[in-house]
Amino acid sequence: MDYPKTSLVAKGLLALAETGSTNQDLLAQAASNQHPQFFTLITEFQTAGRGRLDRKWQAAPGSSVMASVLLRPSFKNDSAIGWLSLMMAEAIKSALAEVGIESKIKWPNDVLVKGQKISGILAEANSDLSAVVVGFGINVNQTAQDLPTGSATSLLVEGATSLDRDSLLAQTLSGFQQLYLDFVEAGGDAVSSGLRARIIESSATIGELVEVLFPDGSSAVGEAIGIDESGRLQVLSATKTLTVSAGDVLHLRTAKRED
């Protein structure tokens, strides 16, 4: 498939029929400094696609948008990198709105439509943080039977006004670039750039009763009450307020806070 609209937005574009992982390919290429910031790698099919916590992720060839974008950040505070997945989620949310699909962001890296997952994002960095790759997938042409789980959906299932993957990708990249440049101009400050306010407004997680599954195997239940200046989720448990920087978040039900 050709991507003429995306080619006008990306600062260099490579489209592959098949690869293992666009994130891993682009990270490997970033080490040679051959690509500029916003260089984009696209594929029709990934044989080793991954999500968070090394979960496998696959979709039939041509059924999804699958891409990775290269960034070369130089923030004063490295914690600013933690906002990049949420930033891409906000760009995807805006692109989906252009085809008539309303969505919300599930912290830290999913986009939901009516509570069903339509997109996932994974940001990965090299060892010195001089290059960060933000990879993402958007379900486009899958029927309900094609989707891997009952908790997933696609543009086709939701009745989008367009299933044009080139237009969707171009719109996503354009929105992401603008968010990123505003963020950089603010020195990686999500508050002064307005990014934090946008993410909070778009959040499907804030106000939910959630269970947080931490990488060490422990867990906690509480109400998600906010996102702090570093992009960490704030969860009010029965005993204290937790600040979550890493973990799997399950939405249990809509939490109603008592005044």
N, C-alpha and C positions, 0 to 999 in steps of 0.2 A: 504493500500500500504506500502511496505517496502522501507526503504531509506538506503541501505547499503553504498553507496558512501558518503552520507551526514553524516552518523554515524562516518565515519573516519575523518571528518573535524570538526564537532561540538564538543564542550567540554561537552558532555552530550546531549541527545536527547529524547524528548517525542513526539510521534506522536499520535494524537487523530482523531477518525473518525468524530467527531463533537464537537464544543464548541461554546460558545457565542462570545468571543473575545480572540485571542491568546495574545494580548497585556495586557488586563486586567488580564487574568489568570497568566501570567508570572510576572507581577508587584506584584500581591498578593503573589505569591510564593517567590519572591525576598526578601520580608521582613523577612523571616525566615532564610535567608542565607544558604538555602539548596542547592543552585545551584551556580556553578562557573561562571566566566565571559565566554561569548560565548556559554552558554547553550542555546539550541534552542528548541522552541515549534512549532510543525507543526500541521495543521489540514486539513482535506479534505473538511470541510464545516464550515462556521461561521454563526451563527444565528444573531449575533449582531455586525458584522464587521463595523468599522467606518473609515472614512478618516478624513482629516482636516476639521475644522469647524463643527464637529459632523455629517458630511454627512454619510448616510448609504451606506454600500458597501457589496454586496453579489454576489456570483457566484455559479453556479451549482456544486454539489459535484464532485471532481476529475477533474475539468476543469482548475484549476489554481494552482500555488504555493502560499500557504498562510502560513506565518511563522513569528515568532518574535524571536529576539536575545537579550539576556541579557548582559548588560555592567555594570561595576562597576567603573566609571571614577573617577579620582582624579586630575583633571586639576587645575593649578594655577588660571586660570581665568574661571569662570563658563560659560562665553559666548562661550567657545569652544564647548559646548554641541550643539550649534546651527548648527554646521557643520555635525552632525551625519546623518541627513536625506539625505543631499547632498552626503555624503560619501557612503551611501548605494546605492543611485542612480548611482553613478559612478561604483560601484561593479556590479550592475545589467547590466549597459551598457556594461561592459567588458564581462560578461557572455553571453549576447545576441550576441555579436560579434562572440563568439565561435560557434554559430549555424547559422551563416551567416546573422544576422540581425543587420543592422546599426541603431543606435538610438542616441538621444540627450536628455539632461536633461532640463526640464522646472523648473525654480526656483519656490518654494523651494523643491519640493518633488515628482515630476512626471518624468517618462521616456516616451519619445515620439518616435514613428516610423512614419516617413513621416507626422509629425504633429498630429498623433493620439495617444491617451494614451494607453500604454501597461502595465504600472506598476505605482503603487502609494505607498508611504512610509509614515509612521506616527511614530514619536519618542515621547515617553511619559516618564516622570520621576516621582519618588516618591517625597515627600515633601522636603526632605533634599538633594536631588540630588545624593544620594549614590548609587542609582540604576536607570539605564535608559534602557528602552526597545525600540528597533527599529523594528517595524512591517512592513511587506511589502507584496504586492500581485503582481503576474505576471500572466497575461492572457496567457494561453497555448493552450488548446484544443477547445476553443469556435469557432464556425462558425460565420459568419457575423450576422446571425439571432439570435444567442445566446447572443451577446454583448448588454449591457444595453443601450448604446447610439450610435449615429452615429459618435461620436468623439473618440471611442475606437477601439482597434484592438487586435489581438492575434498572437501568434507564428504560429498557423495553418493558419490564414488568410494571414500572410506575407510570407508563404512558407519557414519556418525554416527547416534546415537540420535535426533537431531532435526535438521531442516533449517529451523527457525523462525528467520528472520533477525532479527525483532524481539527475541526472547529472547537470541540471540547478541550482538546489538549492545548491549542493555541490560547484559548480564553483562560485556562488554568495558569499557564506559564506567564501570560501577561499580568494577571492579577498578582501572582506570586512575586514577580520581579518588582512591582510597585510597592508591595508590602515590605519586601526585603530592603529596597533602597531607602524607604522611609525609616525603617528600623536602623539601618546603618547610619543614616544622617543624624539620628538621635543617639548615636554611640552605643547601640545595642540596648537601649532603654525601652522596654515594652510599654511603660506607662506614658512617657512623654511622646512616644511615636503614635500612640493610640491603639497599638496592637492588643494590649491586655484588655482594654475596654471592648474591642470588637470580639475577642475570643469569649469573654464572659457573656456578652450579648448572644453569641451563637451557641453557647454551651448547652448540651443535653444532659450534662452530668451534675452541674450545680443545682441544688434543690432535691437531688435524688438520694434515697437511702442506698448506700453502696457497700459492697464488701471489697476490701483491698487485699489482694494476695501478694505478699512481698516475696522478693527473690530468695530469701532464706527459708521460705516455707511457712512462715507465720502469716497471720491474717488479722484483720480488724474490720468491724462493722460500724458505720456511722453515717451521718448526713454530710454530703459534699456541700460545703458552704462558700467556697471561693477558690481563686487561683492567685497565688502571690506574685510578687514582682519578678521572680525567677521562673515562673511557669509551673510551679509545684502546686499540686492539688491540696487544698485544706479540707480536712475531714473532721467533723465534730463527733467523737465517740462518746460513750457513756461517762468516761472519766477525764478526757482531755481532748485538745485539738491537735490532730496529727498533721504533719506536713509531709506529703508524699512526693518523692522525686522519681521513684521507680516502683513499678508494681502493676499487676493486672487488676483492672477495676470492673466489677460486675454491678450493673444496675439492678437493684432488688425490687424497688417499687418507688413511686413518687413519694418523697418525704414531705410531710406537712409540719412545718415548725410551729410550735406554740409560742404565742407572744407572752 
